Amino acid sequence: MNRLFGNNVVKIEAPQDRSELRFVVLDDEEEFDSINVRFFNSDNSPITIDFSELSIGMLYDPDTDSTSLGEFEYVKSIENGFEVFGDFGIVWVYCDSSSPKL
């Protein structure tokens, strides 16, 4: 997952059943290849999501002539879950698994 830090997020999804939180992050901007970064419970139970300073909007990057939801800055383990930080804000995901593994 570390190789994705600093790359752009193009989609954020949280299904109604709260089975996962998914960030679609560009892995190769020139080829527009992306990787799904998922947070979920290994037993398929619902996750809990909390956030702070959430600001989801399209950002233009003149260096790459592209738009995105901003950079995927970092993910770190917290008690009972993960803290996800990026240009979109801070999201706390309370679950036991991530893919790719942190």
Protein Blocks (a to p, Z undefined) as FASTA:
>chain_A
ZZmgopacfbdcddfklpaccddddfblmnopacddddddfklpacddddehiacddddd
fklopacebjafbdcddehiacdddfkbccddddfbdcddZZ
